[in-house]
């Protein structure tokens, strides 16, 4: 019997370091793992729930904003040094 493979939007199939295939719903830079096997009724429900959750707006960024040090100071020099990669 031939199986029909449907390409679902926002569905990502990735392999972990052990070679196991994992399914993720990805949207707006976030992802949620779908633990149900592909093609099952549980998969359809989990996929729909993941997309619903991902369609919500991301929480606002609450990290404190760094202030710039005065120009030509040692603090600025240290900031630039430790901030570089």
C-alpha positions as CSV (number, residue, x, y, z in Angstrom):
1,X,0.0,0.0,0.0
2,X,1.3,3.4,-0.9
3,X,1.3,6.1,1.7
4,X,0.6,9.7,0.9
5,X,3.2,12.0,2.4
6,X,1.9,15.5,3.1
7,X,4.2,18.4,3.6
8,X,2.8,20.3,6.6
9,X,3.8,23.9,7.0
10,X,5.9,24.8,10.0
11,X,6.8,21.1,10.6
12,X,10.5,20.3,11.0
13,X,12.0,16.8,11.1
14,X,15.4,16.7,12.8
15,X,17.7,14.0,14.0
16,X,19.3,14.0,17.4
17,X,22.9,13.0,18.1
18,X,21.8,9.3,18.4
19,X,20.1,9.3,15.0
20,X,16.5,9.4,16.4
21,X,14.1,11.5,14.4
22,X,12.3,14.2,16.3
23,X,9.4,16.3,15.0
24,X,9.0,20.0,15.8
25,X,6.5,22.6,15.0
26,X,8.5,25.8,14.3
27,X,7.1,29.3,13.9
28,X,8.4,32.8,14.6
29,X,11.8,31.5,15.8
30,X,10.3,29.2,18.4
31,X,9.7,25.5,18.3
32,X,7.7,22.9,20.2
33,X,8.4,19.2,20.1
34,X,5.6,16.9,18.9
35,X,6.0,13.5,20.6
36,X,3.2,11.7,18.8
37,X,4.0,9.5,15.8
38,X,3.4,11.0,12.4
39,X,0.1,10.1,10.9
40,X,-1.7,9.2,14.1
41,X,-4.8,11.0,15.4
42,X,-2.7,12.1,18.4
43,X,-0.2,13.7,16.0
44,X,-2.9,15.8,14.3
45,X,-4.1,17.1,17.7
46,X,-0.6,17.8,19.0
47,X,0.4,19.5,15.8
48,X,-2.7,21.8,15.9
49,X,-2.1,22.5,19.6
50,X,1.5,23.4,18.9
51,X,0.6,25.8,16.1
52,X,-2.0,27.4,18.2
53,X,0.5,28.0,21.0
54,X,3.1,29.2,18.6
55,X,0.7,31.7,16.9
56,X,0.5,33.6,20.2
57,X,2.8,36.6,20.5
58,X,6.1,35.9,22.1
59,X,6.5,37.4,25.6
60,X,8.3,40.8,25.6
61,X,12.0,40.8,26.1
62,X,12.6,41.7,29.7
63,X,16.3,41.7,29.7
64,X,17.8,44.9,31.0
65,X,19.2,47.2,28.4
66,X,22.9,48.0,28.8
67,X,23.9,51.6,28.9
68,X,26.8,52.8,26.9
69,X,29.9,53.9,28.8
70,X,31.4,57.4,28.2
71,X,33.6,57.6,25.2
72,X,37.4,57.3,25.8
73,X,37.1,55.5,29.2
74,X,38.5,52.3,30.5
75,X,34.9,51.1,31.1
76,X,34.1,51.4,27.4
77,X,37.3,49.5,26.5
78,X,36.5,46.7,28.9
79,X,32.9,46.6,27.6
80,X,34.1,46.3,24.0
81,X,36.7,43.7,24.9
82,X,34.4,41.4,26.9
83,X,31.5,41.9,24.6
84,X,33.3,40.7,21.5
85,X,33.2,37.1,20.4
